[in-house]
Amino acid sequence: MPTIDAARAGVVLGLYFAVKYLCLMYGLYFPLLYLIFFIATLAVPFVAYRMTKGYGARLAQVGYTINFRMAWAHGTMLYFFASIILLLPQYMFFTRMYPEQIQMLQELLQARYAEMPGLEDTLHSLYGVDPIEVLRESLQIPIFNRLLSSLSNNVVVGALLSLINAAIISRKAKPQDHA
């Protein structure tokens, strides 16, 4: 039943991700939320570690010792299920808030161009393209592609972070020899 356990824990982690993502979504309006988002993002590996460690403790209650493969698989599935939960707030962001925020950012950048006449040329020479054009082009990316990319990125990063957690957890789970 490791998949069911990972799914349950993944829902909890997914809700954590959703709250964290809400901070990112509204950070443009309330900048303090960016700090909360950053701190919450740094805490993700530790939260996943505690969840995987809890899974190992539940296995120990029924007489099993968690090994590296089990810990890694649980952690990876944890991120997978959490990423599925995260798709709903991301969909809402990309369909409703993102176009409004892009428009707001374009207006702010145009205002900065008016205040600082050389800024537009400087940014264009640094990046090789007008930032406003990049913002406009970003609206052309289909929602499905953005969501699939986010899901894939979360799972890949989660699998990599789970390697570290699995190594720590499986090493601690081995019985110590006292000879």
N, C-alpha and C positions, 0 to 999 in steps of 0.2 A: 503493500500500500504506500510506497514512497511517493508515487505521483499524486495521490490524494493529499498527503501531508504537504507536499510542495505546492499544490494548488491552493490549499487553505492558507498557508503562509504567504503565498504569492498574492493572494487577494489583499492581505494586510499590507504587504510591501507595496502593492499597486495603489492602495489608498494613500500611503505615505508619498509615493511618487506623484499622485494626483494633487495632493496638497502642496507639495514642492513645486509642481508645475503651475499651479494657480499663482504662486508667488512670482514666478517668471512672467506669467501672462499679465499680471497687474503691476509689475515692477516699473513699467513706463509711467504709470500714474502715481504710484507710491514707491519712490526709490528705495526706501528701507527694506522693501520686500526682496530686492536683489540680494541684500546681505543675508537675509533669512534663507533665500534660495541657495546661495553659495555655501553657507554652513550646513544646510540640509543635504546638499550634494556631497560634501566631504564626509558626512556621516553615513552615507549609503553603504559603503563596504562594512562598516562596523555593525550596522543594523542587520545586514545579510549574514554576517559572521554569527551574531547572536541567534538568529533564526536557525542557521545550520547547526550550531552547537546544541540548540534545543532539540533539534531532530535527533542528533546523536544521543542526547540524554534520554529521549523517549525510546530509542533503540536499546539503550543499556538497561532500561527497566524490564524489557522482555528477554534479556540475555544476549543481545547482539552487541558487537563492537563496531562502530562506524569505521569504514576504511576510506582511503583516498578517493576511490572511484565513486562510492556512495555519496560522500560529502560533495564531490564536484558535481555529480549529476543532480543532487538535490539543489545545490546553489544555482546551477544553470537553469533548472526548471523554475526555481523561485523567480529569477529575473524574467523568464519567458512569461509566466503567468502575470507577473506585475506589469510587464509591458503591454499585455493585452488589456488590462484594466486601464492603463494610461491612454489607450487609443481614444476613448470618449472625450476627455478634456482636450486632447490634442486636436481632434476633429472640430470641436467647438471653437478652439482658438483659430485654426487655419481657415475656417469658413466664415467666422464672424468678426473676431477681433483683429486678426492679422491685416486684412485689407485696410481697416480703419487706422491701425498703427502705422502702416506703411505711408498712408496719406499724411498722417501727422508728422512723421519723420521727414518726409519730402518737404513739407511746409517749413519745418524747423531748419532744415539744411538750406533751403532757399533764403530764409531770413539771415542765416549766417553768411551766405554768399553776399548778400546786400550789405551787411555790416563790415565784412572783410573782403574787399575786392579781389585779392590775390588767392584766396582760399580755394576757389574752384579750380584754378590752374594748377595749384600745388597738389591738390588731391588727385587731379587727373594725371599729373606727371608721376606721382607716387604709385598709383594703382593701375594706371594705363586705361582707365575707364571712369566715366562719371558715376559717382556713388548713387545718384538719383536714378540713373538708368539701371543699375544693378538692383535697386529696390523694385523698380517697375518690372524687371524681368523675373524677379523672384515670385511675383504673383502669377506667372504663367505656368509654374510647376504644378502638375495635377495633384490634388489632395491625396489620392491613393498612393502616389509615389512618395510624398512626404511622410505619410503614415507608415508605409512599408519600410522606408529608410530608417525612421525612428525606431520601429520595432526591431529591425535587424541590428541597428547599432546598440540598442539596449541589451539584446541577447548576447551579442559578441563581447561587449565590454563586461557584461555579467559573467560570461563563461571564463573570461580571463581573470577577473577578480575572484571567481570561485576557485580557480586553481590555487591561489594563495591561501584562501580560507580552508580549502580541503587539505592542503599541506600542513597547516597549523593544527587543524582539528584532528586529523588522522594521527599526527605525531603525538598529540596530547592524549589521544584515546588508547594508545598502546600501553599495555601493562608494563610497569617498571620492574626490572630484575633487581632483587636485593640479595645478591649472593655474597 
